[in-house]
Amino acid sequence: MVDIDKGFSLWLDFIERDFLQNSFGKLIEKGAVNGATSNPAIFANAISNSAAYDDQLVELKGKSAKEKYESLAVRDIKNAAIALRGVYDAGSEGFISIEVDPYLAHNTQGTIEEARRLFKAIDEPNVMIKIPATEAGYSAMRSLLGDGICVNATLVFSPEQARMCLNYMKEGIEEFDNSGGERIEAVISVFVSRFDQMLDDRLDSLGLPVSKTGIMNAARIYNMIERNHTPSVRTLFASTGVKNESLPDDYYIRQLYAPHSVNTASLAALELLDQGEPPVATLPYDDKTIDEFFEKLEQNGIIFSEVCQQLMQEGLEAFRNSFSDMLTRLEEQ
């Protein structure tokens, strides 16, 4: 169960049409999740591997690949938003996220225009538009929040990215509030497991703790966001699927469970959480503990800023590749 009273949130990191129609509502009803999110890789997998989209694809014959994708995605996101609407109306939860075209990551105006178009097409208030945390993305976040469109900043790896997101988000939220807007929210999605996937073998060879780097980085960013006292902006712990098979599926969820934050879960992680004891708060960590961890990395030749930069580039490329592969398959249908 999600302990909403203490400010914990758990969003499902999965979208697929049959699931939305048959199982998603049951998870919401029993309080297992109070939101959901998607990304180009999730949609690519769903559309490529589920027959649930076949009938609509027949209706979309003659459309471009991107038009087909948007039609499929908009329907799924709208259905998810409708399923979550009761949660949304009851408080500060109930959001579903959809990402803009990853090829727009360095195009501010293109990002804004696509985000507005998707939000209008879905036509539900509890939708967050996911924007990559790039220089172009920061300005887009500010503009969209100023318009009253909720934002999920994605592909956040470094504290500097998170700080930039927060600063631009606060400006957009202030603009919306000054215009008389009633409700606006944002999350900063800090990617976690990819750090450990990259560094664990090296850390193990050095005798340093493994499967901790992503957690400590996320804890550092969480502290920074909380110190800014912006109630409508929360840390979201993303990329929490384990890459190390020796770890349980719910490892990162249990290690990063904190007030005024969102965690994300796969279906496998949700099942494991349901079987075990409820998660308890693990954050905040004190700054000294976090600083000592990263000082030890630096002492052993690991330049963390370079790691963050590399992971950001790899993340952008992975999302672009997933999106491109999906569009190629849709061209053939």
Secondary structure, 3 states (H helix, E strand, C coil): CCCHHHCEEEEECCCCHHHHHHCHHHHHHCCCCCCECCCHHHHHHHHHHCHHHHHHHHHCCCCCHHHHHHHHHHHHHHHHHHHHHHHHHHCCCCCEEEECCHHHCCCHHHHHHHHHHHHHHHCCCCEEEEEECCHHHHHHHHHHHHHCCEEEEEEECCHHHHHHHHHHHHHHHHHHHHCCCCCCCEEEEEECHHHHHHHHHHHHHCCCCCCCHHHHHHHHHHHHHHHCCCCCEEEEEECCCCCCCCCCCCHHHHHCCCCCEEEEECHHHHHHHHHCCCCCCCCCCCHHHHHHHHHHHHHCCCCHHHHHHHHHHHHHHHHHHHHHHHHHHHHCC
